[in-house]
Amino acid sequence: MPESKQDMNKNQSFTPYQESTDEEYMSNEQLDHFRQILQDWKQELMEEVDRTVKNLKEEASNFADPADRATQEEEFSLELRTRDRERKLIKKINETLTSIEEGDYGYCEACGIEIGIRRLEARPTATMCVDCKSLAEIKEKQIGG
């Protein structure tokens, strides 16, 4: 399944990790770096959910004009679809945080090699290296998945 465009959070800001030359991959410092990125991202998404609930409550109006009512319902529907995608992303972030705690984070689930610091900073919930992800996407296109 292709990773969601939502994975790359445009509002997320962080200082790129500066690894030392003799630093072991997925050291405690690196894991802390990614844990913080994921927790900040999750917090931002949770705040969006809260804003949406508040907006839906405040903006819910019973318009007499059917066109106005339809417009409002379409806006609400779009907002709810967006929040549903974010809910799924929060679940993926939680799974990623669990993989950090279990010591599995940062390694490709298909081949076991290092995913890489920069790829993980771009897509903190990545579970595959670039090569395996590319192959999976090609296979998915071939079978129409």
C-alpha positions, 0 to 999 in steps of 0.5 A: 500500500503506498504511503500516504502523502499525509505522512510528510507533515508540511507544518512539522519543523525540526532540526535535522539530526547531525550524526557523528562519524562513529555513531551507531545507527539508531543510537539512543540519541537518534531514537530520541530524535525520531520519538520527538518528531513523531510525538510532536506530529501526533500532538499537532494532528490531535489539535487539528481533530479538536479544532474540527470538532469545535468548528463542526459544533459552532458552524452547524446551521440549519439553512433554509436554502437547500443549496446552502445546506448542501454546500455546508454538508459537503464541507463537513464531509470533506473535513471528516474525510480529512480527519479520518485520514489523520486518524489513520495516520495517528494510528500509524504514528502510534505503531511507529512509536511502538517499533521504537520501544521494541527496537525495530525502528529504522530497519526495512521490514522487507530486507532488514537493512537500514532505512536511513536517517534522512529518509526517516526524517522525510517520512518518519513512519517509513517501514521500508528502504527506498529500494523495497518500497519502489519494488512494492509500488511497482508490484502493486501497479502491476496487479492493480492493487 
